[in-house]
Amino acid sequence: HDFRSYSLAIKLALVSGLMAAGARVKDIGLALSPMAYFAQFALDTPSVAMVTASHNENGWSGVKMGAA
């Protein structure tokens, strides 16, 4: 998740939903988007999700996703 104060709560909800659906989750904590994409390959995981508002102003957030 990114540094915005509300991103942690969104990430925790996302993780909870993914785990409830049977997914295994590796949480790298506070990170920049490029770090999340690097971690996908460094940790040998098939996909990545990053809670971030990216370049948007405060109050906006989303999930960037990627698959190998």
DSSP file (Angstrom, degrees, kcal/mol; ACC not computed):
  #  RESIDUE AA STRUCTURE BP1 BP2  ACC     N-H-->O    O-->H-N    N-H-->O    O-->H-N    TCO  KAPPA ALPHA  PHI   PSI    X-CA   Y-CA   Z-CA
    1    1 A H              0   0    0      0, 0.0    30,-2.4     0, 0.0    51,-0.2   0.000 360.0 360.0 360.0 156.8    0.0    0.0    0.0
    2    2 A D        -     0   0    0     49,-1.7    30,-0.1    28,-0.2     6,-0.1  -0.143 360.0 -91.0 -84.9-173.4    1.1    3.6   -0.5
    3    3 A F  S    S+     0   0    0      4,-0.1    -1,-0.1    28,-0.1    49,-0.1   0.522  81.8 118.5 -81.6  -7.6    1.6    6.2    2.2
    4    4 A R  S >> S-     0   0    0      1,-0.1     3,-1.4     2,-0.1     4,-0.6  -0.316  71.9-122.4 -65.2 144.8   -1.9    7.7    2.3
    5    5 A S  T 34 S+     0   0    0      1,-0.3     4,-0.3     2,-0.2     3,-0.3   0.780 108.9  46.3 -60.8 -29.6   -3.5    7.4    5.7
    6    6 A Y  T 3> S+     0   0    0      1,-0.2     4,-1.4     2,-0.1    -1,-0.3   0.533  90.5  82.8 -92.1  -7.0   -6.5    5.5    4.3
    7    7 A S  H <> S+     0   0    0     -3,-1.4     4,-2.7     1,-0.2     5,-0.2   0.848  84.2  59.0 -68.3 -34.3   -4.6    3.0    2.1
    8    8 A L  H  X S+     0   0    0     -4,-0.6     4,-2.7    -3,-0.3    -1,-0.2   0.928 105.4  48.8 -61.2 -45.1   -3.9    0.6    5.0
    9    9 A A  H  > S+     0   0    0     -4,-0.3     4,-1.8     1,-0.2    -1,-0.2   0.893 112.6  48.3 -62.5 -39.8   -7.6    0.1    5.7
   10   10 A I  H  X S+     0   0    0     -4,-1.4     4,-2.4     2,-0.2    -1,-0.2   0.918 111.5  50.3 -66.0 -42.9   -8.3   -0.6    2.0
   11   11 A K  H  X S+     0   0    0     -4,-2.7     4,-3.1     1,-0.2     5,-0.2   0.921 108.5  51.8 -61.5 -43.9   -5.4   -3.0    1.8
   12   12 A L  H  X S+     0   0    0     -4,-2.7     4,-2.3     1,-0.2    -1,-0.2   0.889 110.9  48.0 -61.7 -38.7   -6.6   -4.9    4.9
   13   13 A A  H  X S+     0   0    0     -4,-1.8     4,-2.2     2,-0.2    -1,-0.2   0.902 112.7  48.9 -66.8 -41.1  -10.0   -5.3    3.3
   14   14 A L  H  X S+     0   0    0     -4,-2.4     4,-2.6     2,-0.2    -2,-0.2   0.935 112.1  48.1 -62.8 -47.2   -8.5   -6.4    0.0
   15   15 A V  H  X S+     0   0    0     -4,-3.1     4,-2.7     1,-0.2     5,-0.2   0.913 110.6  52.0 -60.3 -44.0   -6.3   -9.0    1.8
   16   16 A S  H  X S+     0   0    0     -4,-2.3     4,-2.2    -5,-0.2    -1,-0.2   0.919 112.0  45.8 -59.2 -45.3   -9.3  -10.2    3.8
   17   17 A G  H  X S+     0   0    0     -4,-2.2     4,-1.3     2,-0.2    -2,-0.2   0.900 112.9  49.5 -65.9 -41.8  -11.3  -10.8    0.7
   18   18 A L  H  <>S+     0   0    0     -4,-2.6     5,-2.6     1,-0.2     3,-0.2   0.922 113.2  46.4 -63.5 -43.9   -8.5  -12.5   -1.2
   19   19 A M  H ><5S+     0   0    0     -4,-2.7     3,-1.5     1,-0.2    -2,-0.2   0.878 108.4  55.5 -67.5 -36.8   -7.8  -14.8    1.7
   20   20 A A  H 3<5S+     0   0    0     -4,-2.2    -1,-0.2     1,-0.3    -2,-0.2   0.807 106.2  53.1 -63.2 -28.6  -11.5  -15.6    2.1
   21   21 A A  T 3<5S-     0   0    0     -4,-1.3    -1,-0.3    -3,-0.2    -2,-0.2   0.447 128.2-100.3 -86.0  -0.6  -11.5  -16.6   -1.6
   22   22 A G  T < 5S+     0   0    0     -3,-1.5    -3,-0.2     1,-0.3     2,-0.2   0.512  74.0 142.7  98.7   5.2   -8.6  -19.0   -1.0
   23   23 A A      < -     0   0    0     -5,-2.6     2,-0.5    -6,-0.2    -1,-0.3  -0.512  49.5-128.2 -79.6 147.6   -5.7  -16.9   -2.2
   24   24 A R        -     0   0    0     -2,-0.2     2,-0.4     2,-0.0    -1,-0.0  -0.827  28.2-155.5 -90.6 133.7   -2.3  -16.9   -0.5
   25   25 A V        -     0   0    0     -2,-0.5     2,-0.6     2,-0.0   -10,-0.0  -0.937  16.5-167.6-118.9 131.5   -1.2  -13.3    0.3
   26   26 A K        -     0   0    0     -2,-0.4     2,-0.6     2,-0.0    17,-0.0  -0.972  16.8-156.6-113.4 114.2    2.4  -12.0    0.8
   27   27 A D        -     0   0    0     -2,-0.6    -2,-0.0     1,-0.1     0, 0.0  -0.816  17.3-178.8 -97.7 118.7    2.2   -8.5    2.2
   28   28 A I        -     0   0    0     -2,-0.6    -1,-0.1     1,-0.3     2,-0.1   0.412  34.7-144.6 -95.4   2.0    5.3   -6.4    1.6
   29   29 A G        +     0   0    0      2,-0.1    -1,-0.3   -21,-0.0     2,-0.2  -0.365  60.5  13.0  76.4-151.6    3.8   -3.4    3.6
   30   30 A L  S    S+     0   0    0     -2,-0.1     2,-0.3   -27,-0.0   -28,-0.2  -0.425  84.0 145.9 -64.4 127.1    4.4    0.2    2.7
   31   31 A A        -     0   0    0    -30,-2.4     2,-0.2    -2,-0.2   -28,-0.1  -0.984  49.1-110.3-157.7 161.9    5.8    0.4   -0.8
   32   32 A L    >>  -     0   0    0     -2,-0.3     4,-1.6   -30,-0.1     3,-0.7  -0.660  44.6-106.0 -89.6 156.6    6.0    2.3   -4.1
   33   33 A S  H 3> S+     0   0    0      1,-0.2     4,-2.1    -2,-0.2     3,-0.2   0.892 120.1  53.1 -54.1 -45.5    4.4    0.7   -7.1
   34   34 A P  H 3> S+     0   0    0      0, 0.0     4,-2.2     0, 0.0    -1,-0.2   0.854 106.6  54.5 -60.4 -31.6    7.7   -0.2   -8.8
   35   35 A M  H <> S+     0   0    0     -3,-0.7     4,-2.6     2,-0.2    -2,-0.2   0.887 106.6  51.1 -66.8 -38.2    8.7   -2.0   -5.5
   36   36 A A  H  X S+     0   0    0     -4,-1.6     4,-1.6    -3,-0.2    -1,-0.2   0.915 110.8  47.5 -65.5 -43.0    5.5   -4.0   -5.6
   37   37 A Y  H  X S+     0   0    0     -4,-2.1     4,-1.0     2,-0.2    -2,-0.2   0.890 112.9  49.2 -66.5 -38.0    6.1   -5.1   -9.2
   38   38 A F  H >X S+     0   0    0     -4,-2.2     4,-2.6    -5,-0.2     3,-0.6   0.920 107.9  54.7 -63.3 -43.7    9.7   -6.0   -8.3
   39   39 A A  H 3X S+     0   0    0     -4,-2.6     4,-2.8     1,-0.2    -1,-0.2   0.830  97.5  65.1 -61.1 -32.8    8.5   -8.0   -5.3
   40   40 A Q  H 3<>S+     0   0    0     -4,-1.6     5,-2.8     1,-0.2    -1,-0.2   0.920 113.1  32.2 -55.8 -44.2    6.2  -10.1   -7.5
   41   41 A F  H X<5S+     0   0    0     -4,-1.0     3,-0.6    -3,-0.6    -2,-0.2   0.859 117.6  53.9 -83.5 -36.8    9.2  -11.5   -9.3
   42   42 A A  H 3<5S+     0   0    0     -4,-2.6    -2,-0.2     1,-0.2    -3,-0.2   0.849 116.8  39.2 -65.2 -34.0   11.6  -11.5   -6.3
   43   43 A L  T 3<5S-     0   0    0     -4,-2.8    -1,-0.2    -5,-0.2    -2,-0.2   0.392 109.8-125.8 -95.5   1.8    9.1  -13.5   -4.3
   44   44 A D  T < 5 +     0   0    0     -3,-0.6    -3,-0.2     1,-0.2    -4,-0.1   0.932  52.8 156.0  53.6  54.6    8.1  -15.7   -7.3
   45   45 A T      < -     0   0    0     -5,-2.8    -1,-0.2    -6,-0.2    -2,-0.1  -0.847  47.8-132.1-109.1 148.9    4.3  -14.9   -7.0
   46   46 A P  S    S+     0   0    0      0, 0.0    22,-2.5     0, 0.0     2,-0.3   0.668  83.9  13.0 -75.3 -15.8    1.9  -15.2  -10.0
   47   47 A S  E     -A   67   0A   0     20,-0.2     2,-0.3    21,-0.1    20,-0.2  -0.957  61.1-148.4-153.7 169.1    0.3  -11.9   -9.5
   48   48 A V  E     -A   66   0A   0     18,-2.5    18,-2.1    -2,-0.3     2,-0.4  -0.993   4.0-168.8-143.5 147.3    0.5   -8.6   -7.6
   49   49 A A  E     -A   65   0A   0     -2,-0.3     2,-0.5    16,-0.2    16,-0.2  -0.994   6.0-170.7-137.5 133.0   -2.0   -6.0   -6.2
   50   50 A M  E     -A   64   0A   0     14,-2.8    14,-2.9    -2,-0.4     2,-0.7  -0.976  16.3-144.6-128.1 117.4   -1.0   -2.5   -5.0
   51   51 A V  E     +A   63   0A   0     -2,-0.5   -49,-1.7    12,-0.2     2,-0.3  -0.725  46.5 137.3 -80.9 117.5   -3.4   -0.2   -3.2
   52   52 A T  E     -A   62   0A   0     10,-2.2    10,-1.3    -2,-0.7     3,-0.1  -0.995  60.0-144.5-158.8 151.8   -2.5    3.3   -4.3
   53   53 A A    >   -     0   0    0     -2,-0.3     3,-2.5     1,-0.3     8,-0.1   0.420  43.7-167.1 -93.2  -2.7   -3.9    6.6   -5.4
   54   54 A S  T 3   -     0   0    0      1,-0.3    -1,-0.3     8,-0.1     6,-0.0  -0.287  66.1 -14.6  54.0-123.9   -1.0    6.8   -7.8
   55   55 A H  T 3  S+     0   0    0     -3,-0.1    -1,-0.3    -2,-0.0     2,-0.0   0.451 111.8 109.6 -88.9  -1.4   -0.7   10.3   -9.1
   56   56 A N  S <  S-     0   0    0     -3,-2.5    -3,-0.1     1,-0.1     3,-0.1  -0.324  73.9-101.9 -76.5 158.7   -4.3   11.3   -8.0
   57   57 A E    >   -     0   0    0      1,-0.2     3,-1.4     2,-0.1    -1,-0.1  -0.208  54.7 -67.7 -73.1 168.1   -4.9   13.7   -5.2
   58   58 A N  T 3  S+     0   0    0      1,-0.2    -1,-0.2     3,-0.0     3,-0.1  -0.212 118.5  46.0 -55.7 145.9   -5.9   12.7   -1.7
   59   59 A G  T 3  S+     0   0    0      1,-0.4     2,-0.3    -3,-0.1    -1,-0.2   0.175  95.3  91.5 102.6 -15.2   -9.4   11.1   -1.4
   60   60 A W    <   +     0   0    0     -3,-1.4    -1,-0.4    -4,-0.0     2,-0.3  -0.853  46.8 159.4-110.0 147.1   -8.9    8.8   -4.4
   61   61 A S        +     0   0    0     -2,-0.3     2,-0.3    -3,-0.1    -8,-0.3  -0.980   4.8 161.7-157.9 164.2   -7.5    5.3   -4.3
   62   62 A G  E     -A   52   0A   0    -10,-1.3   -10,-2.2    -2,-0.3     2,-0.5  -0.917  36.8 -96.4-164.7-172.2   -7.5    2.2   -6.4
   63   63 A V  E     -A   51   0A   0     -2,-0.3     2,-0.4   -12,-0.2   -12,-0.2  -0.979  22.5-155.0-127.8 119.0   -5.8   -1.2   -6.9
   64   64 A K  E     -A   50   0A   0    -14,-2.9   -14,-2.8    -2,-0.5     2,-0.3  -0.789  21.9-169.6 -87.4 134.6   -3.1   -1.7   -9.5
   65   65 A M  E     +A   49   0A   0     -2,-0.4     2,-0.3   -16,-0.2   -16,-0.2  -0.928  12.1 176.4-128.3 151.6   -2.9   -5.3  -10.5
   66   66 A G  E     -A   48   0A   0    -18,-2.1   -18,-2.5    -2,-0.3     2,-0.4  -0.991  11.2-157.6-149.6 154.0   -0.4   -7.4  -12.5
   67   67 A A  E      A   47   0A   0     -2,-0.3   -20,-0.2   -20,-0.2    -2,-0.0  -0.982 360.0 360.0-133.9 146.4    0.0  -11.0  -13.5
   68   68 A A              0   0    0    -22,-2.5   -21,-0.1    -2,-0.4    -1,-0.0   0.471 360.0 360.0 -76.0 360.0    3.1  -12.8  -14.7
